[in-house]
Amino acid sequence: MRSACTTKPDKTRLRWCRALSICAVSSLVFLFAVALPLEGLGEEPEASPSSESESSDAPRAGRLATMREIVSSLRFESGERERQVLELLPEPLLRYSDAPHGLEDATVWVWQRGGQGGRPAVLLKLESYPKFQRVPIWSFCLTSLADEAVAAPFGRGKSWSAKSPHIAPQWLSGAASPAENAEQRLRQMRDIARRFTGYRVYGEFGRTELRLLARPAYRYKSESDGIVDGAVFCFAKDLNPHIALLIEAAAADGETRWRYAQARHSDAECHLLLDGQEVWKVDMRAAMDPRQPYYWFQWPADDVKNASEAPGEERGEDRQ
């Protein structure tokens, strides 16, 4: 039997033959092109790190090791009459830098009531300023999220003793009831967080819009506190947190509802808006009061080995 292409061609058959020939050639070219890179696939050769990469990673790893050493030496307690030692989570929640402010490296750590989970009790921003007034220092920015007193001794006659709660949860209107599924509740919390916006006003830098970090820094629940689900979101300048926003599904009057709370995590003037309306503001604070739920101090870097015993002298200048 002869094929259509070998019989006496007419115009229709000729067009078909040309089309089939073009398709065949195109298919071969495509297969050849795809096959070329696949021939060499298998285990890719191990990349040789450049000396520049090695030199930049080593100091960064060293600073993280130092930060772990510092936070591990700190001791926080909660409660009035019966104080309970708070438990440090082993990994930082965030790591960031802020070059315009001379901030080389920083991490955010959390302490909670040991074995109980629930809402974080203390957040700490630990920041490295290698050239602050020509002297390298560590800056400690402490925020209490506890609903009871929090205290920490630092030596040299310094301590932090926050008596009043830093947060005051508010019930949220206009939100659907919390879902039964944890994954769905996380989507709800993200949607709620996006209803908020924030900005800071900081000295010569003026007003800066803060961005909501998409992923919650910490998620929790606590049956004893009636918290079915909760998350800590951060409003940040780049990655530097300035406002901690807590979104919680909490039980009240036989039903579960959404509520929110906020806490400062910077000494800058900060503003928080819900659906375009301002719901919270804190002024810039040049001098810190160790009895308040937000407190910061600075510590000479060369004194790091005495972390838990001899923190550095307080200064009057603002830091982030």
C-alpha angles and dihedrals in degrees: 000000000000120000121239089255096056098050122087102294125233123189095269095049091046091056091049092050092050091049092050091049093051092048092050093050092045091051092052092048091049094049091047092050093049093045094054098071092037093060092069097043121112122091109000114229113264110259115241108229113234120240088245091057092047093048092050097044096051097060090043091053090046092053091050090051089051091049091051089051092051098048092044089058094054122096123203125183132190132201136054110245102009107038120204124203110238122230122237117224108233098232131052116249094219141007123201148145134216111202098181088062095042092252108149102179138353143173136196119223133186135211123197139176104285116259093352102084110194128121114353113258101203135019120196128193108199110193133185118216106180096184105032105150086338090298122099111235142174118229121210118202110186126191126182117214093171125116090221139047118300125197139180131178118220104176130238087078093298126126143151118233113169109188103172122063114256096211135054111188117222125201112246121229126204096035128119118246115275112273123242093235120077094219091051090048089054090055089049092051091050090050091050092048090054089061087069128076130182144189139182134217112210124175116271091357090068121193119357125181111232119221126222111238106231097222120061111244092221137007126201149155136199126193092191090057094041092246109144093180136348143172138193113225124188132220105204146178097235096319097330106111116228102163128033112209118196120200115189138179101213135177117244132160093352096310138083117241139170122255135170140206135181137206134189118248098177137050090234122105103268133194130193124195130193116203088345095308121110111244101166141023135173126190127235111273119210097175124039126224112211089211092064125088091243116056137158137184138168130237130197110249093224089064094059095115089064093051100140095036109040118029117180129267118278117250130203097229121103121247130184 
